Amino acid sequence: MTRESDVEKHLIKRIREKGGEVRKARWLGIDGCPDRRVLGVGWVELKSPTGELSIRQLREIEKMRKHGERVDVLCSIRDVDNYVNGLVF
């Protein structure tokens, strides 16, 4: 079974292989914000294949998108591969 941490590690590895940079985000006082920032691209929320977004995450992602932020939700190794394959650094 693929865990969220496996999806996260794969994202970091694939972004770095392609020459990109990814950062872990730490949000003070705000729940539901995305896990990672891919520099020059946008935000990424990571889940396991069986994980679901919480109500707070759905609201925060909607708010961020409304303000022009790109937020992608990736739930599997395949999602990560498809996401990274579409990026140009």
DSSP file (Angstrom, degrees, kcal/mol; ACC not computed):
  #  RESIDUE AA STRUCTURE BP1 BP2  ACC     N-H-->O    O-->H-N    N-H-->O    O-->H-N    TCO  KAPPA ALPHA  PHI   PSI    X-CA   Y-CA   Z-CA
    1    1 A M              0   0    0      0, 0.0     2,-0.4     0, 0.0    47,-0.0   0.000 360.0 360.0 360.0 131.0    0.0    0.0    0.0
    2    2 A T        -     0   0    0      4,-0.0    48,-0.3     3,-0.0     2,-0.2  -0.637 360.0-152.6 -79.8 128.6    1.4    3.4   -1.0
    3    3 A R     >  -     0   0    0     -2,-0.4     4,-1.7    45,-0.1     3,-0.4  -0.577  27.8-110.7 -96.0 162.9    1.5    5.9    1.9
    4    4 A E  H  > S+     0   0    0      1,-0.2     4,-2.4     2,-0.2     5,-0.2   0.884 120.0  57.0 -58.4 -39.0    1.3    9.7    1.6
    5    5 A S  H  > S+     0   0    0      1,-0.2     4,-2.4     2,-0.2    -1,-0.2   0.834 103.8  53.3 -64.3 -31.5    5.0    9.8    2.6
    6    6 A D  H  > S+     0   0    0     -3,-0.4     4,-2.1     2,-0.2    -1,-0.2   0.905 109.5  47.9 -67.3 -41.5    5.9    7.6   -0.4
    7    7 A V  H  X S+     0   0    0     -4,-1.7     4,-2.1     2,-0.2    -2,-0.2   0.907 112.8  49.7 -64.0 -42.0    4.0    9.9   -2.7
    8    8 A E  H  X S+     0   0    0     -4,-2.4     4,-2.3     2,-0.2    -2,-0.2   0.923 110.3  48.6 -64.2 -46.4    5.8   12.9   -1.2
    9    9 A K  H  X S+     0   0    0     -4,-2.4     4,-2.4     1,-0.2    -1,-0.2   0.887 111.1  51.3 -61.5 -39.0    9.3   11.3   -1.5
   10   10 A H  H  X S+     0   0    0     -4,-2.1     4,-2.7     2,-0.2     5,-0.2   0.899 108.2  52.1 -66.3 -40.3    8.6   10.4   -5.1
   11   11 A L  H  X S+     0   0    0     -4,-2.1     4,-2.7     2,-0.2     5,-0.3   0.951 111.0  47.0 -59.3 -49.9    7.6   14.0   -5.9
   12   12 A I  H  X S+     0   0    0     -4,-2.3     4,-2.3     1,-0.2     5,-0.2   0.931 114.0  47.7 -59.2 -47.3   10.8   15.4   -4.4
   13   13 A K  H  X S+     0   0    0     -4,-2.4     4,-2.3     1,-0.2    -1,-0.2   0.932 114.4  45.4 -59.6 -48.5   12.9   12.9   -6.3
   14   14 A R  H  X S+     0   0    0     -4,-2.7     4,-1.4     2,-0.2    -2,-0.2   0.883 112.4  50.4 -67.5 -39.1   11.2   13.5   -9.6
   15   15 A I  H  <>S+     0   0    0     -4,-2.7     5,-2.8    -5,-0.2     4,-0.3   0.933 113.2  46.3 -63.8 -45.3   11.2   17.3   -9.3
   16   16 A R  H ><5S+     0   0    0     -4,-2.3     3,-1.4    -5,-0.3    -2,-0.2   0.883 108.3  56.0 -65.8 -38.8   15.0   17.3   -8.5
   17   17 A E  H 3<5S+     0   0    0     -4,-2.3    -1,-0.2     1,-0.3    -2,-0.2   0.844 108.0  49.8 -59.4 -33.0   15.7   14.9  -11.3
   18   18 A K  T 3<5S-     0   0    0     -4,-1.4    71,-0.3    -3,-0.2    -1,-0.3   0.455 125.3-103.2 -87.5  -0.6   14.1   17.3  -13.7
   19   19 A G  T < 5S+     0   0    0     -3,-1.4    -3,-0.2     1,-0.3    -2,-0.1   0.561  80.4 124.7  93.0   9.1   16.1   20.2  -12.3
   20   20 A G      < -     0   0    0     -5,-2.8     2,-0.4    -6,-0.2    -1,-0.3  -0.363  52.9-128.3 -95.1 177.0   13.4   21.8  -10.2
   21   21 A E        -     0   0    0     18,-0.3    18,-1.9    -2,-0.1     2,-0.4  -0.974  17.3-169.4-128.2 141.4   13.2   22.7   -6.5
   22   22 A V  E     -A   38   0A   0     -2,-0.4     2,-0.4    16,-0.2    16,-0.2  -0.987   4.0-163.3-132.4 142.0   10.5   21.8   -4.0
   23   23 A R  E     -A   37   0A   0     14,-2.7    14,-2.6    -2,-0.4     2,-0.4  -0.942  21.5-123.0-126.4 146.0   10.0   23.1   -0.5
   24   24 A K  E     -A   36   0A   0     -2,-0.4     2,-0.4    12,-0.2    12,-0.2  -0.740  32.4-138.3 -82.5 131.3    8.0   21.9    2.5
   25   25 A A        -     0   0    0     10,-2.7     2,-0.5    -2,-0.4     8,-0.0  -0.732  14.2-164.5 -95.2 141.4    5.6   24.6    3.6
   26   26 A R        -     0   0    0     -2,-0.4     2,-0.5     2,-0.0     9,-0.0  -0.985   7.8-163.5-124.0 118.7    4.9   25.4    7.2
   27   27 A W        -     0   0    0     -2,-0.5     2,-0.7     3,-0.1     3,-0.3  -0.897   7.6-148.4-108.6 123.8    1.8   27.4    7.9
   28   28 A L  S    S-     0   0    0     -2,-0.5     3,-0.1     1,-0.2    -2,-0.0  -0.810  79.4  -8.5 -94.5 119.1    1.4   29.2   11.2
   29   29 A G  S    S+     0   0    0     -2,-0.7     2,-0.4     1,-0.1    -1,-0.2   0.559 110.2 100.8  78.9   7.9   -2.1   29.5   12.5
   30   30 A I        -     0   0    0     -3,-0.3     3,-0.4     3,-0.0     2,-0.3  -0.979  54.1-159.3-130.2 120.7   -3.8   28.2    9.3
   31   31 A D        +     0   0    0     -2,-0.4    29,-0.1     1,-0.2    -3,-0.0  -0.669  69.1  33.7 -93.4 150.9   -5.1   24.7    8.9
   32   32 A G  S    S+     0   0    0     -2,-0.3    29,-0.2     1,-0.3    -1,-0.2   0.557  76.1 142.8  90.4   8.8   -5.7   23.0    5.6
   33   33 A C        -     0   0    0     -3,-0.4    -1,-0.3     1,-0.1    -6,-0.1  -0.483  58.0 -86.2 -83.9 155.2   -2.9   24.5    3.5
   34   34 A P        -     0   0    0      0, 0.0    11,-0.2     0, 0.0    -1,-0.1  -0.121  29.3-131.3 -60.2 156.1   -0.9   22.5    0.9
   35   35 A D  S    S+     0   0    0      9,-0.6   -10,-2.7     1,-0.1     2,-0.3   0.872  78.1  25.8 -75.6 -41.4    2.1   20.4    1.8
   36   36 A R  E     -AB  24  44A   0      8,-2.4     8,-2.8   -12,-0.2     2,-0.5  -0.880  56.5-146.0-133.6 154.7    4.7   21.5   -0.7
   37   37 A R  E     -AB  23  43A   0    -14,-2.6   -14,-2.7    -2,-0.3     2,-0.8  -0.989  10.5-155.2-119.9 121.8    5.7   24.4   -3.0
   38   38 A V  E >>  -AB  22  42A   0      4,-3.1     3,-2.3    -2,-0.5     4,-1.8  -0.883  34.3-118.3 -93.8 112.6    7.2   23.6   -6.4
   39   39 A L  T 34 S+     0   0    0    -18,-1.9   -18,-0.3    -2,-0.8     4,-0.0  -0.244  93.2   9.0 -59.8 131.5    9.2   26.7   -7.1
   40   40 A G  T 34 S+     0   0    0      1,-0.1    -1,-0.3   -20,-0.1   -20,-0.0   0.421 129.5  57.9  81.6  -0.8    8.1   28.5  -10.3
   41   41 A V  T <4 S-     0   0    0     -3,-2.3     2,-0.3     1,-0.2    29,-0.2   0.683  97.1-103.9-123.1 -65.1    5.0   26.2  -10.6
   42   42 A G  E  <  -B   38   0A   0     -4,-1.8    -4,-3.1    27,-0.1    -1,-0.2  -0.992  44.7 -36.4 161.6-164.6    2.7   26.2   -7.6
   43   43 A W  E     -Bc  37  71A   0     27,-2.9    29,-2.4    -2,-0.3     2,-0.4  -0.587  40.9-158.5 -93.9 151.1    1.4   24.4   -4.6
   44   44 A V  E     -Bc  36  72A   0     -8,-2.8    -8,-2.4    -2,-0.2    -9,-0.6  -0.994   5.3-162.0-132.7 127.2    1.0   20.6   -4.2
   45   45 A E  E     - c   0  73A   0     27,-2.8    29,-2.6    -2,-0.4     2,-0.4  -0.938  19.5-153.2-103.1 127.4   -1.2   18.8   -1.7
   46   46 A L  E     + c   0  74A   0     -2,-0.5     2,-0.3    27,-0.2    29,-0.2  -0.831  19.2 167.6-107.8 140.2   -0.2   15.2   -1.3
   47   47 A K        -     0   0    0     27,-2.4     6,-0.0    -2,-0.4   -44,-0.0  -0.943  36.8-107.4-139.8 159.8   -2.5   12.3   -0.3
   48   48 A S    >   -     0   0    0     -2,-0.3     3,-1.5     1,-0.1   -45,-0.1  -0.427  48.2 -96.8 -76.5 166.1   -2.3    8.5   -0.2
   49   49 A P  T 3  S+     0   0    0      0, 0.0    -1,-0.1     0, 0.0   -46,-0.1   0.781 129.1  39.8 -57.3 -25.3   -4.4    6.8   -2.8
   50   50 A T  T 3  S+     0   0    0    -48,-0.3     2,-0.1     2,-0.1   -47,-0.0   0.438  94.8 111.2-101.8  -0.4   -7.1    6.3   -0.2
   51   51 A G    <   -     0   0    0     -3,-1.5     2,-0.3    24,-0.2    -4,-0.1  -0.366  50.7-156.1 -75.0 152.8   -6.7    9.7    1.4
   52   52 A E        -     0   0    0     -2,-0.1     2,-0.2     0, 0.0    -4,-0.1  -0.952  22.1-107.9-127.8 148.8   -9.4   12.4    1.2
   53   53 A L        -     0   0    0     -2,-0.3     2,-0.1     1,-0.1    -6,-0.0  -0.532  36.1-127.0 -71.7 138.3   -9.1   16.2    1.4
   54   54 A S     >  -     0   0    0     -2,-0.2     4,-2.6     1,-0.1     5,-0.2  -0.345  25.3-105.7 -76.9 166.7  -10.6   17.6    4.6
   55   55 A I  H  > S+     0   0    0      1,-0.2     4,-2.3     2,-0.2     5,-0.2   0.908 123.7  52.0 -58.7 -42.4  -13.2   20.3    4.6
   56   56 A R  H  > S+     0   0    0      1,-0.2     4,-2.5     2,-0.2    -1,-0.2   0.901 109.8  48.9 -62.3 -41.1  -10.6   22.8    5.7
   57   57 A Q  H  > S+     0   0    0      2,-0.2     4,-2.7     1,-0.2     5,-0.3   0.925 110.4  50.5 -65.2 -43.8   -8.2   21.7    2.9
   58   58 A L  H  X S+     0   0    0     -4,-2.6     4,-2.2     1,-0.2    -2,-0.2   0.915 113.0  46.6 -58.9 -43.6  -11.0   22.0    0.3
   59   59 A R  H  X S+     0   0    0     -4,-2.3     4,-2.4     2,-0.2    -2,-0.2   0.919 113.9  46.8 -65.8 -44.2  -11.8   25.5    1.5
   60   60 A E  H  X S+     0   0    0     -4,-2.5     4,-2.6     2,-0.2    -2,-0.2   0.909 112.6  49.0 -67.5 -41.5   -8.2   26.6    1.6
   61   61 A I  H  X S+     0   0    0     -4,-2.7     4,-2.6     2,-0.2     5,-0.2   0.915 111.9  49.7 -63.0 -42.9   -7.4   25.2   -1.9
   62   62 A E  H  X S+     0   0    0     -4,-2.2     4,-2.3    -5,-0.3    -2,-0.2   0.918 111.7  48.6 -61.1 -43.7  -10.5   26.9   -3.3
   63   63 A K  H  X S+     0   0    0     -4,-2.4     4,-1.2     2,-0.2    -2,-0.2   0.919 111.9  48.8 -62.7 -44.6   -9.5   30.2   -1.7
   64   64 A M  H  <>S+     0   0    0     -4,-2.6     5,-2.5     1,-0.2     3,-0.4   0.921 112.3  47.9 -63.2 -44.4   -5.9   30.0   -3.0
   65   65 A R  H ><5S+     0   0    0     -4,-2.6     3,-1.9     1,-0.2    -1,-0.2   0.884 106.2  58.0 -63.9 -38.1   -7.2   29.1   -6.5
   66   66 A K  H 3<5S+     0   0    0     -4,-2.3    -1,-0.2     1,-0.3    -2,-0.2   0.821 105.9  51.2 -60.2 -30.5   -9.6   32.0   -6.4
   67   67 A H  T 3<5S-     0   0    0     -4,-1.2    -1,-0.3    -3,-0.4    -2,-0.2   0.160 129.7 -94.7 -95.9  17.7   -6.6   34.3   -5.8
   68   68 A G  T < 5S+     0   0    0     -3,-1.9     2,-0.3     1,-0.3    -3,-0.2   0.514  77.8 139.9  90.0   6.0   -4.7   33.0   -8.8
   69   69 A E      < -     0   0    0     -5,-2.5     2,-0.5    -6,-0.2    -1,-0.3  -0.620  50.3-130.0 -83.4 141.2   -2.6   30.3   -7.1
   70   70 A R        +     0   0    0     -2,-0.3   -27,-2.9   -29,-0.2     2,-0.4  -0.805  30.1 178.7 -86.7 126.8   -2.1   27.0   -8.8
   71   71 A V  E     -c   43   0A   0     -2,-0.5     2,-0.4   -29,-0.2   -27,-0.2  -0.981   5.8-171.4-132.5 120.5   -2.8   24.1   -6.4
   72   72 A D  E     -c   44   0A   0    -29,-2.4   -27,-2.8    -2,-0.4     2,-0.6  -0.891  13.1-147.8-110.9 142.3   -2.5   20.4   -7.6
   73   73 A V  E     -c   45   0A   0     -2,-0.4     2,-0.5   -29,-0.2   -27,-0.2  -0.951  15.8-170.4-110.5 120.3   -3.7   17.5   -5.5
   74   74 A L  E     +c   46   0A   0    -29,-2.6   -27,-2.4    -2,-0.6     3,-0.1  -0.948  14.6 170.6-117.6 127.0   -1.6   14.3   -6.1
   75   75 A C        +     0   0    0     -2,-0.5     2,-0.3   -29,-0.2   -24,-0.2   0.305  60.1  24.6-120.1   7.3   -2.7   11.0   -4.7
   76   76 A S  S  > S-     0   0    0    -28,-0.1     4,-2.0     1,-0.1     5,-0.1  -0.980  79.9 -99.8-160.9 168.8   -0.4    8.4   -6.2
   77   77 A I  H  > S+     0   0    0     -2,-0.3     4,-2.6     1,-0.2     5,-0.2   0.894 123.8  53.5 -60.9 -40.8    3.0    7.7   -7.8
   78   78 A R  H  > S+     0   0    0      2,-0.2     4,-2.7     1,-0.2     5,-0.2   0.900 105.6  52.6 -62.3 -42.0    1.2    7.9  -11.2
   79   79 A D  H  > S+     0   0    0      2,-0.2     4,-2.5     1,-0.2    -1,-0.2   0.923 110.4  48.6 -57.9 -44.5   -0.2   11.3  -10.3
   80   80 A V  H  X S+     0   0    0     -4,-2.0     4,-2.9     2,-0.2     5,-0.3   0.938 111.2  49.3 -62.0 -47.2    3.2   12.5   -9.5
   81   81 A D  H  X S+     0   0    0     -4,-2.6     4,-2.5     1,-0.2    -2,-0.2   0.920 112.7  46.9 -59.9 -44.8    4.7   11.2  -12.7
   82   82 A N  H  X S+     0   0    0     -4,-2.7     4,-1.0     2,-0.2    -1,-0.2   0.908 114.1  48.6 -63.0 -42.1    2.0   12.8  -14.8
   83   83 A Y  H >< S+     0   0    0     -4,-2.5     3,-0.6    -5,-0.2    -2,-0.2   0.950 114.9  43.2 -61.5 -52.0    2.4   16.1  -13.0
   84   84 A V  H >< S+     0   0    0     -4,-2.9     3,-1.8     1,-0.2    -2,-0.2   0.874 107.5  59.7 -66.5 -38.9    6.2   16.2  -13.3
   85   85 A N  H 3< S+     0   0    0     -4,-2.5    -1,-0.2    -5,-0.3    -2,-0.2   0.783 103.9  53.0 -60.7 -26.2    6.2   15.0  -17.0
   86   86 A G  T << S+     0   0    0     -4,-1.0     2,-0.3    -3,-0.6    -1,-0.3   0.434  93.7  94.7 -88.0   0.1    4.1   18.1  -17.8
   87   87 A L    <   -     0   0    0     -3,-1.8     2,-0.4    -4,-0.2   -46,-0.0  -0.683  53.2-164.0 -98.4 147.3    6.5   20.5  -16.2
   88   88 A V              0   0    0     -2,-0.3    -3,-0.0     1,-0.1    -2,-0.0  -0.997 360.0 360.0-127.1 126.5    9.3   22.5  -17.8
   89   89 A F              0   0    0     -2,-0.4    -1,-0.1   -71,-0.3   -70,-0.0   0.378 360.0 360.0-109.3 360.0   12.1   24.1  -15.7
